[in-house]
Amino acid sequence: RKIDCKALNESRGESDVLIEGGRATAHPTEGTITWNFVNSRPPMKLIPATWFTQTPNPKSKNKEFILEPLPEVDSLQIELLYQNAVRASSSLGEGLDSILQEEVVLESDPTFRVCVVRNGGLIAMRKKPKKSVLFGLGEVQITLQRGYGQYTIEGEDDENALGDLTHVMFVIHGIGEAMWCKEEVSTMSMRDEMDQLRMTVNKRKIMAWREECKKCERQNQPFPPLPNRVEFIPIVWFDKVRSPTHSLMSSLTSVTLRTVPALRSIANDVIFDVLMYLTPEFCEAILQCVTSEINELYDTFQTVHPSFKARGGKFSIVGHSLGSVIAWDVLSIYKDITENNAPKGSADDPIRIDAPASPPRVPSLETLDKTENDHDHNALPGFKGADDGKHGTWGPTLPKKMTQTIPFEPDLTIFLGSPIGLFLTLRGAHSVFDEMRAVAEAERASLIPCDDEEADMVAWSPGGQSAPPPVFDLSPIICSPFSLPTKACYNVFHPSDPVAYRIEPLLLPEGVSNNDIPPPMFLSPDGKSLRLHVKARQVGDQIFKQFGSLSNLFESTAQNAAAAAAHADAEAARKMANIETEKKDGSAQSSPLRPNFEGC
């Protein structure tokens, strides 16, 4: 990029220089470029060059050339010959006759030489073989170019026009990255996708800003500030668990048949990722890899941009396909660790007086028959009913408890084409979320006084008059109070994506009919309308809401959800009553702390 070349020239090769907007570092003394946020990308050569060879580009229809830099040791000798030719051809020079007889043998390739030739009224530098055949007939001559000339780098102007960097997105890839990274596959890899996404976002930001500027100019208003820059950092995990030296990959290769290689490559490089993640040992390996990668890149980013957090910079997580399930599980571990390590307070300095103890957890479907101390696999929080046999978990099932987590709570969490709904259904999370709702209902009900206690709840104002009694919310809790540790969460999918699933219906009671769940929101690109079949589907949904049922769809949804929540509330109240009875029969003298559940 032009701005990077300027920075390198100003440094005079004496110190390292951040290039590519901080995504890479140039080491002039070592002659390499290393990538700061992509560990899997090999270093590139950094070559200071003045002279380039012009090679015709066979893919270009405009007779463009591919410019290849000559080594610095050759460029110095060629530049000296060129300067001598310029002086000799000037009005004060002695003419080119003597210069035309001079030549420079390339130290990098002694079989070639560089000489000065006349090209009309101009001079040119040509690269020729050292030994001519048949007086130079059919001799290959390559024209040399001084300087790179005019050029543009896609996306550079847009990125330079933006404001400060204020948001970082860690993007976790999904299945099939082992295939997309192959050179023979035309599909872009994760690294290339991030570069393309960054350029697209920057371009959209600048275009929107320019439109706003035109609008402000017409209205004689001041221009809006420049939009801030967003950085996308890929989190690559496939190469850590798919090492060619791993015994699993060796065994997989040995059992794979040699027939229909294309289909078997899809099975081994794409589908096998899902099967690996369903195995507790490899699930743990992937989560450890992603967590370590985020921690490492988080620290590296803070080193490259030391004032980022002080300027209010934000960190977010994006997961695509299986990567969204990984992001969910990473946040599940973060939630589990941070809640377990939260300060509990003391009798003298209570922190959460009204916080009840967390409901009992079950390990996983595989370990229900084992006690908490002797089970082999540690699953993240779940619940088990007292006598209905319901069980489940909303987190991963791992061989051992993870102690490392990500170093921040995401500002945004975005799932793209996500099968999380399918994974949560397999884990039995719906009953877990229902149990959370029931416990929240029971805890809220326990705070409401009985009829004979209302007389004791008379409060007096400073004027001596009694204040009105407190008002308690008696409406049922429809949505489960479960929430991920993130400020905002979005599940984005294409309507025709076969592996994308919804998440929010799992937070509603299991008794809610599928027909009563509101449809997802349809998004359209800026400046474009919805496609015809999508618009037709929306119109059909509206007609069904107005004429296809006896009551409005949303009213029906609320009624069914309230009925299911009330049933769950009654079940929870009965269980809480049994628990209180057991406590009275025991030796407990004080009530335990109770959790504050907040709506999602």
C-alpha positions, 0 to 999 in steps of 0.5 A, a space after each residue: 500500500 502507498 501509505 505503507 511504502 511511505 512509512 517504510 521510506 521514512 523509517 530508512 530501514 532502521 526500525 520495524 514498521 506497522 503496515 496494513 492498518 496494524 495487521 502486519 509488521 515490516 522488519 526491514 533489517 530481516 527482510 520479512 513481513 509478519 502477520 500480527 493477527 493471523 498466526 497460520 499465515 507464513 511470513 512474506 519477503 520484504 524487498 526494497 526495489 528500484 528496478 523491476 522486470 516487465 513480464 506480460 500477464 497472460 490473463 490480462 486483456 489490456 496488455 498489462 505487465 507483471 512487475 517482478 522486483 530485482 534484488 537490491 544488489 542488482 538494482 544498485 548496479 543497474 541504477 548506477 548504469 542508468 544515472 551514467 546514461 542520463 548524464 551522458 545523454 544530457 546537453 553537457 554529456 559526452 553522448 551515449 556511444 560509450 555507455 551503449 557498450 557498457 553492461 551489468 552482469 546480474 549477481 543474482 543470475 550471472 547468465 543474464 546481463 543488463 545494458 542500455 539501448 536506444 528506443 527512438 529518442 529515449 533510452 531503455 534498460 534491457 535484460 538479455 542473456 549473457 551469451 547470444 546465439 546466432 548474432 542475437 536472433 531470437 534472443 529474449 529481451 526483457 524490458 526493465 522498469 524504474 519504479 513501480 509506477 502508478 498503482 492502486 490497492 483495492 480498499 486502501 483509500 476507503 480504509 484511510 478515509 475512515 476514522 479511528 478504530 473502535 470495534 474489533 470482531 473475532 470471527 470463528 470459522 465453521 466446518 470445511 476450512 480444511 477444504 477451503 484452504 486447499 490451493 486447488 479449491 476456488 472457494 475463499 479461505 477464512 483469511 481471504 474472506 476477512 479481507 474481503 469483508 473488511 473492504 466491503 464494510 469500509 466501502 459501505 461506511 464511506 458510501 453512507 457517509 458521503 450520502 449523508 454529507 450530500 444531504 447535509 450540504 443541501 440542508 446547509 448543515 455541518 457534515 457528520 463525523 467520519 465513521 469509525 473503523 471496524 477490524 475483523 480478526 479470524 480465529 482459525 482452529 481447524 489446523 490445530 486439531 487436524 494436524 497431519 501427524 495426529 493419529 486420528 487423521 492417519 487412521 481416517 486416511 487409512 479407512 477411507 475408500 479410494 472410490 468417489 474421491 470428491 465426495 469422500 473429500 467432502 466427508 473427511 474435510 467438511 462433515 468430519 468437523 461436526 463429528 469431531 465436535 460431538 466427541 467430548 475430547 475433541 470438543 474440549 480441544 477445539 474450545 481450548 484452541 479457540 479460547 487460547 487463540 482469542 486470548 493471544 490475539 487479544 493481547 497482541 491487539 492491545 500491544 499494537 493498539 495500546 490506547 484502544 481500550 482507553 478510547 472506549 474500544 469494543 470487542 465482539 464475537 462472530 461465529 459462522 456455522 459450527 463456529 457459532 456453536 463454538 462461540 456459544 460454548 465459549 460464552 457458556 464457559 465464560 458465564 460458568 466461570 465468572 458466575 462461580 467466581 463472583 464475590 459472595 459477600 459477607 454478613 457484615 458487607 452483603 453484596 446480594 442479600 436477595 440472591 438465592 443459591 443456584 438450582 441444582 445442576 446435572 452433568 450431562 445425559 451421559 453422566 446422569 447416573 454418576 454423582 457430581 464428584 465421580 462423573 467423567 464428563 463435566 457439562 455446563 449448567 443444567 437442571 434435573 427435575 425432582 420427580 419428572 426425570 427431565 434433564 439437560 444442559 445448555 453447555 458442552 460436555 467435556 472430559 474435564 472442567 475448563 479453567 481458561 476463558 476469554 478475557 472480555 464480555 462481548 459487546 455484540 455476539 453474532 451467529 451466522 447460519 447457525 445450527 445452535 438451535 439443533 445442538 441445544 435441542 439435542 442437549 435437552 436445553 428446552 427443559 433447562 430453560 423451562 426450569 429456569 423460568 419456573 424457579 424464577 416464578 417461584 422465587 418471585 412468588 415467595 416474595 409476595 406476602 400472604 393475606 395475614 401478613 399484609 397488615 404488618 406491611 404498613 409504611 409511614 411517610 414523614 407526614 404521618 400518613 400511611 403509604 400505599 402498599 407495595 404493588 407486586 407483578 403477578 403476570 407470568 414470566 413468558 420468556 426464560 430468564 436465561 441469557 448469554 454474557 453479552 450486551 446484544 445477541 443476533 442470530 442471522 440466517 438465510 431463509 433457505 439455509 438448510 443448517 440454520 436454526 432459530 434459538 428464541 423458541 427454546 426460551 418459550 414454554 414447551 407448551 407453546 404451539 409452533 404455529 403461534 411462534 412469531 415468524 423471524 424478521 426479514 432483513 433487506 440490503 440498503 436501498 433494495 426491496 425484499 424479493 418477491 417470494 419473501 414479500 409474498 410470504 409476509 403478505 400471506 402471514 399477515 392475511 393468516 393473522 387477520 382472517 385465518 384464526 379466530 383470534 389475533 396470532 400475537 394474542 394467541 401466542 401470549 395466552 398459550 405462553 401464559 398458560 404454559 408458564 402458569 403450569 410451570 409456575 405451579 410445578 415449581 411452587 410445589 417443588 419449592 414447597 417440598 424443599 422448604 418442608 425438607 429444610 424445616 425438618 432438618 437443622 438449617 437455621 437460615 435461608 440460603 441466598 437466592 439468585 436474581 434472574 433477569 429477563 433475556 
